[in-house]
Amino acid sequence: EFLLMNHPLDCPICDQGGECDLQDQSMAFGGDRSRFEDMGHDGKRAVANKNIGPLVKTIMTRCIHCTRCVRFGNEVAGVEDLGTSGRGGVMEIGTYVEKMFKSELSGNVIDLCPVGALTSKPYAFTARPWELRRTESIDVMDAVGCNIVVQTRGGEVMRVIPAENEDINEEWISDKTRFAYDGLKRQRITEPFVKGSDGVLRPDIWENALVALARVMNTRVGNEIAAISGDFTDAETLFSFRQLLHKCDSEMLMTEDSFPMMGSGADLRSSYLFNTTIAGLEDSDLVLLIGTNPRFEAPLINTRIRKTWRTSPVDLKVGVVGADTDLTYPTTHLGDSPATLVDIANGFHPFSQDLKAAKRPVVMVGSSLLNRADSAPLSQIISKIVSQTNPDPGWNVMNVIHRNASQVAALDLGYKPGVQDLSNVKLLFLLGSDTGKVTREQLHPDCVVVYIGSHGDNGASIADVVLPGAAYTEKAATYVNTEGRAQRTTKAANPPGLAREDWKIVRALSEIADFTLSFNDITELRSEMSTVAPHLLRCGELEAANYFTQSAALYKTSTTQSLSDDPLHPPVARLKDFYMTDSISRASQTMAKCVKACEDLV
């Protein structure tokens, strides 16, 4: 009754209606009339709304001062922007001076708020909870593999909220995961396009596009045909293309992200996985970050590190080799040059003693560091650092933080890391490859470029044939996260227009080109895929890596190469760079507003 005393009668127009804790309390325990009498006839209190950015809408008159949002900012996000001012009846929650809630996790306060004081600004007044269809799925905006619930109405994605998984994301998701869904409605490729003799892409029907492409395939032999996987390519599509190119006698299967082939290279999974596991971070007593910014590359891994720092019984030490940025917990900046790693490896740096004394150390390497020209000698030095630690039995020290959701599955299926020499390639398939690493200048003059993907982005701009694929919310597909855990998305909506699931496009093309693949449906495809990588069918289970000793030994036998003097700075070091990193988030108006807000609001 005291909570309702000053609460406005906004339920009919409140976005929290239908999932409001206060409604539930009133319904379960409340009377049918109020006993409160306003003796002074002052009316209910009213509070001015706060502008805390383009993602969270505030109606502070509804606030009941539970301070969940304040505690989330202070304890989980590590951004102490929200707080209380005033006392008693004039107490308010806010930022004191108007500014943006600058956190990559700010949207989680929407789930925490028990009333309608903090709601989603992009979702405002669009739907009611009982109108929405819930579909549990997996996020692919980064390589963490957060569990999510996609809520749709009439085939349109209306919002994305977290699903609980203690091993991966607990109950949190990043703002890009939560709010970039409007990018699924924009810049979509909805029908096949074929480039005419005048160099202009024109819409065509599936039959014409596939027949024309099959004719080109039949004039190319062996390694003249190549495929490059992008950020969102699922395991089924990767396997389908693997089988198709092997039938064409081609081994040119590549990923956009590179990986050094020195030592064990990508042959042993322990070289490229997050071996400690995400949940295992909570048991660590020392973390060394090399060339990575987990706050923006993998926000939920960064949240685990902060949780460990805050709740661990031991004093967690975090050393950083790279950019000196705010990671929301205390860090020791050791330097930003490869020479710092050499000093640590040789025992000349003070941090070397901390590493040797730690019982559960964690070394995290950013995937951007593995794309450098000197990634091979860097990997050799990092392997030397890891080999000099003295961890408890069974504790895995080496970890790689990948940035895109398809990389681990591609490496598991035998794709070569990094874009190889394309000068002799005459038919190139871009499987949602949109980072701009492939340009026309790298290709043979007669090369035909085929783009298979959901969005008109960098890849489609250089293509001769564009085939519309399905986004991650429009297919049941398998992805492997950075720790090696296979998970499966669930189809929540249909692909727009004439778009089809990517593996179906590959299957149709194989038949027309007379390289018919042996499977006819997704069940047969997965059954065949299990003969190559059986762990891809064990969804939700962590497939741990092995051969750590052998991997370290192979690095020791490799020849030493020279290091570059370039600093080990990660590509995403600021919040404004976090929001638009792939074809879906670049098509999102909400993410564009976030970038602008980061520039405008202090």
N, C-alpha and C positions, 0 to 999 in steps of 0.2 A: 504493500500500500504506500509506503514511503517512496519507493522507486517510481511509482506511478503518479505520485503527488505533483511532480513537476514535468512529467513526461508528456509530450504533445500527442494529440490524437491524430497521428499521421499514418496509422496502419494501412488505410486504403491506398496511399500514394507512396508508401515506403518500400524500397527495394529489398528490405530484409523480411518483408511480409511472407509468412509461410515457412520460414526457417529462423525465426527470431526466438531467442531464449526467453525473453521477457513475455512474449506471447504464450509460450509453453508454460511458464510459471503461473501466469494469470489464469490460463485455462485449467491448470491442474489444481491450483490452490486458492485462486481469487474468488471474491464474492461477486454478486451480480450488481452491486452498487457500492459507491465509495462512502466511507465514514468520515472522510476529511472535509472540514468546513473552513473555507478561506475567510477567517474572521476579519482580516484587514482589507479584503476585496482587492488584493494586489494582483491577482491573476498568476499564471504560471510563469516561471523564469524563462527568459529568452537569451540565447547566446549567439554571438556573431559567428558565421562559418569561417573556417580557416582555409587558405589556399596552400596546400602542401604538395602541389604538382599535378600532372595530367593523369595520374592513375587512380588516386584515392580521393573520392568525393566525401566532403565533411558536412554533416548537418549536426552541429554541436549542441543544439537545443535538445537533441535526443540522448546525449551522453549521460551515462549513469555513474561515471567516475570509478569504473572498476580498475582502471590503469593497466589493463592487459596490453594495450598498444605501447605504453611507456615501458613496461617491463620487457616486451619483445624487442623494442629498439635497443634497450640497455643490455639485455642478456644474450639474445640470439643474434640479432643483426649487428650489434656492436656500433650502432649509430645513435648517439644520444641527442637526437634532435627533438623528440617529443618529451614533454614534461608537464607538470602542473604549476599553475600560478593562482594566487588568491587562496582564501580559506573559506570554509563554511558554504553559505549559499552563493558566494561569488567565485567559487573555485572553477577553473577552466583547464581543459587539456589543450595544449597547442605547442607551437614552436617559439613562443614569446615574441620574436620578431618574425615577420612573414618570410618564409623561405621554403624551398623544396625539401621534402623528406628524401635526402640523397642516399638511397640504399638500393641495392640490386634485389632486395627481398621485401620491399615496402608493401607489396600487395598482400602479404600474409596477414597484415593487421585487419584486413577485410574479413578473413575467416575467423580471427580471434574476437572481433567486436561482437558482443552478445546482442546488441541492438542495431539500429540503423544509423548510428552516428558516423561510421566509416563504411562506405560502400564503394563498389567499383564504378569509376567515372565512365569508362567506355561502355559498360553494361547497363548504365542507368536507364530506367523506364523502357527496357526492351522486352522483358519476359518475366513470367512468374515461375517459381520452382516447380509447381505441379504441371506446368505446360511442357517441361523439358524431359527429354529422354537421356538417361545416364548411360554412358559407355566407359568402362574402365579400360585404360590404354597406357601407352608409354610415351614419354616426351623424347623428342629427337633434336631439340635445340642445342644440346651439348652432348657429351659422351657419358654423362653420369647415369642417364636412363631413369629419370624420376618417374614414379608411378603417378598417373593423373586420371581424372575423370573428365571426359569430354561430354558436354551437355549440348544437345542439339534440339532444334524444333523445325519440323518440315524440311529436314535435310540440310539445314544451315547450322554451323557451329555458333552457338550463342555465348558460351564461356568455357573456360578451362579452370578446374580447381584441383587441388592435390588429393591423391589417395595415399593412405598411410602405408609405409613400408620401412620398418625400423632398420633394415640392412642397407638402405640406399638413401632415401630423402627424408626419413622420419615422417613429419606431417607438413613439410615446407616445400615450396617450389620457387624458382626465380621469377622475376617480373617478365622476362622474355618468354618463358614458358606460359605464364598466365595470360599475358596480354597481346602476344603477337598473332593470335588466331585470326584477327581481321585481315592479316596478310594472305590467308587462305582464300579470300574472296576477291583479291585484286591481282592484276598482272597475270591472270591464269591463262594457260594455253588450253583452249577448249576444242580445237580441231587440228588435223594435220596441215602442215604447210610445206610446200615444195618451191624451191627457188627456180624461176624461169630463166630463159636465155638472156633477159635484160637485167638479171641480178636481183630481182625483187621477189620476196617470199609471198606466195599466194595460197589461200586456203584450197584444200583438195579433199577428196574422199580417201578413206583408209585404203581401199583396194588399189587405187592409182599410186599412192605414196609407197605402199609396201612392194608392189610389182616393180616400180622404178628402182627402189632400193635393192631388191633381189637381183635385178639385172646388173647393177653395179657390183654387188657382192660376187657374182659369178665371174667377173672380169678381174678380180683381185685374188692374189694367192699368198698363202703363208702369212708372214709378218707384215705384209702390206695392209692388213686389217688390224686395228687396235681398239681398245676400249679403256676409258678412264672413268673411275667411279667418283661421285661427288659426295656432298655432305649427308644426303638423306637416302642413299641407295640401300635398300634392304637386302638381307642375305639371300632371299629367293631370287631376286634379280641378278645379284652378283653370281650366284651359282648357274643360273640360266645362261648368262653371257659367257661364263667360263666354259660350259659345255659346248656352246655354239662356236666359239673361237677355236676350241680344240678340234672340232669337226672340220674347221677351215685350216687346220695345221698352223695356227697362230698361237704364240705364247705372249703376245703383247697385251697383257692384262695389267693395268696400273691403277694406283690411287693418286689423288692430288697431293696428299701429305707425304712427305719423304720420310725415310728412315735409314740410318747408316747400315751398310751391309758388311761392315768390318766384324770380325769375330763370328758370333752365331747369327748376326743380322736378324732377319725376321723369321728364321727357321725354328727358333725356340720361343714359345709363348712367353716365357719368363722375361724375355728381353723387352717386350712391348706392353706388358700388362701392369695394372695397378695392383701389385702383388700383396701388399699389406691388407687390402680390402678397405672399403670406405668405413664400415663399422669397426674394423680393427684399429683405426686411427685413435680410438678412445683409449687404447691400452699403451700408446706410444709415450716415450719420455723425452724424445728429441726429434725435431723436424728440420731437415735441410732442404730449402726450396732453391732450385737451380733453373734460372731462365724461365720462370713461370710466375703468373699472377693468378693464383687459384680463386681469388675473390671474383674475378670476371671471366675466367676461363672455365671454372667449375664451381659455381657459388655454393653448392651443397657440400662439396668437399671442404671448402673454406669454413663453412658453418661447423663442420665436425671438428676441425682444428681448433676453432674458437671454443667449442664446447669442451674439448679436452683441456685446453688452457684454463678454462674457468672452473671445471669440476674435478679435474684429475687430482689424486692425492699427492702426486709428485709435481715438482715445479717444471712445467714444460718449457724447454728452450727451443726457440725457432730462429734459425739462421737463414739469411737470404743472400744468394749470389745473383745479382741482377738489379733491376730498378728498385730503388728505395721508396716504396709506396705504403699507404695505409691499408693494412690487411685486416683491420678491426681487432687485432691483438698485438701485444708487444713483440717486436722482432729485433734481431741484431743484424744490421747490414754489414756484411763481410766484404763487399766490393762488387763490382759489376763487370770485371774483365776475366777472360779465361785464365790469366795468370793467378788469380785468386784460387781457382780450382787446383792448379798445379801445386800451389803452396800447401793447400789442405791435403792433397794426395801425398805429398812428400813429408808431411808432418811439421812444416815450418810455421803453420798458422795456429794461433791459440785455439781455434775451434776444433782442430784435429784431436786435441786431448779430450774435449767434450764428446766427440763422436766415439772415440775408443772406450770411454767410460760408460756410455749409454748401453742399457740392456735391451731396449726396444727402440732403436733409432729408425727413422723413416727418411729416405732420400727421394724427393720428388723432382722429376725432370719434366719441363714443359715440352710439348710436341713441336713448338716453334723452334726450339733450340736444335731439334733433330732435322730441321729443314735447312739449316745453315750449310755453307760450303765446307766448313771444317767440322761437321757433325761427327765424322768418324773418329778423329783424335779426341774430341770432347767426350764421346761415349767411352773411349778407352780410359780416359782420366777418371770419369765418373765410376766406371767399373773398378778401378784401383781404389777409389775412396770407399766404395761399398765393401770391397774385400778386406779392408783394414779394420772394419767394425767387429765388435765381439758381441753379437746379439744372443739372446736366449735361444735354446734349441727350438727349431720350428718357426722362428720369427723371420719373415721376409722383409728385407730392407729396401730393395730397389723398386721404384714405382714410376710409371710414365702417365702423365695426365694428357689424354687425347682431347681434341677440341671438337671433332665431328663424330656423329653417331655411327657412321658406316665403316670407320677405319679398322676397328678390331676384327669385325666379321670378314672384311676384305683380306686382311692379312691371314686370318684363319683358313681362308679358302684358297690361299696361294697367289694372291695378287702381288705384283711387285710394287714396293713402296716408292712413290715419287714418279714424276713424269719423265720418261726416258726420251731418247733421241727420236723425234717424229719426222725427220727429213725424208725418210723412205716410205712413210705411211701414206696410203692412197685411199683408205676408208677409215674414218675415225668416228667412233661412237662416244659421245659425251653423256654419261649416265647422271644427269643432274649436276654436271661439273660447272660451277658458276663462280669460282674464285678469280677467274681471269688469268690463270697460270698458263693457259693455252691460247696462243695468238696465231693469226693467219701466217705471220712471218716465219713461224717455226715449221710450217707444214709444206709438203710437196705441192707444187703449183696445180697438179691434177687431183689433189686430195678432196674427197667428198666428206663433209662433216655432217654427222647426224646427231641431233640433240634429242634425247628422251628425258622429259622432265615435266614438272607441273607448272613452272613459272617462266615467263619471258624475261630472262636476266642475261648475264654475260655470255653464257654458253649459247643461248638461242640467237644472240646477235651475230655470231660468226658461222651459224649453221646453214647448210644447203637444204637440209630436210629437218623439219621439226615435228616430232611425234608427241602428242599430249599424254602425260603419265598421271598417276594418282598421287596425292599428297598423303602424309602419314595418317591422317584421320580418315582416309577413304579406302583403306586396305588392311587386311590382316597380314602383317609382315613381321619378320624376325629381325631384331637388332641386338648387337652384343655391346654391353657398356664397357667402360674403360678398365674395369676389374675382371672382365671375361665372363660376365653373367649374361646368358641369352634370355631375352624377354620378347614378348610378342604384342604388337599393337592390335587393336580390335577395330573393325570397320564401324565408324559412327555415322558416315554420310556417303552418298554416292559421288563419284567423280563428276565434275561438271561437263556438260556438252558431250562430245565424242571421246573424252579422255578414257583411258583404260589402265588397268594395273600393269606395271612395267613388265613383269614376267610374262604376261599374256601377249604383250607386243613382241617380245623376243621369240616366244613359241610360234606365233603366227608368221613372223618373218622367216624363221628357220624352215617352215614347211614350204613357203612360196619359193625360197631360194634353193630348195632341194637338199637342205641339211637337217632334215626333220629330227627334232629332239625326241627322246624316248618317253616323255611324260605328257599327259593330257590334262591333268588337273593339279591343284595345289597339293593334294594328298600324295599323289605319285611323285611330284617334284620333291617334297620334303623327304619322302622315303628314299629317293635316290641321293638327296643331299646328305642324308645320315650316313651313307657309305663313305663319304669324304670327310665330314665333320660331324660326328654323332652328337656332340655337345650342343649343337644348334637346335636340337629338338628337345633338349632338357630345359625347358623354359623355367626361369625363376631360380634355377640351381646354379651355384657358383662353380665353374669349372676351373679349379686351381691349376696353376702352372707348375712345372718341375724342371729338373736339370739346371738348377742355379749354379752348382759347382762347375759343371761342364761349360756353361755359358761364360763364367768368369775366366776359366782356363783358356778358352778360345780367344778372348780379348788379349790375354797375356802373350799369346803366340803371334798376334798381329803386328805388322810393322808400324812404327810410330811415324806420324805425319805432322806437318807444321800446323800451328794454331794461328787463327786470325786475331788481330787486336781489337776487333769490333766488340762493343759491350754486349752483354747477354740480356738485352732488354726484350721482354715479351711484347707481342704486337698490340695487345689490349691492356692499357695501363690506366685508363680513365673511365669513369662511369659513362660518359657520352659515347665512347667507342664500343661499349658493351651491347648497346641496344640493337644495332643493325649490322649483323655479321654474316648473314646468309640470305638466300633468295626469298624466303618467307618473311623474315623480319625486315628486309629492305622494302618489301611491298606493303608493310604495315603502316598505316597512318598514325596509329597510337605510338609506335616506336619512333616515328619521325617527330612527334610532339615531345617525346621524352628527350630526344637529342636537343631540340630547340630549347626546352626548359632548362636543361643542364647549362646551356650557354647564357640564357637570360636571367635565371634565378641564382642568387648567390647562396 
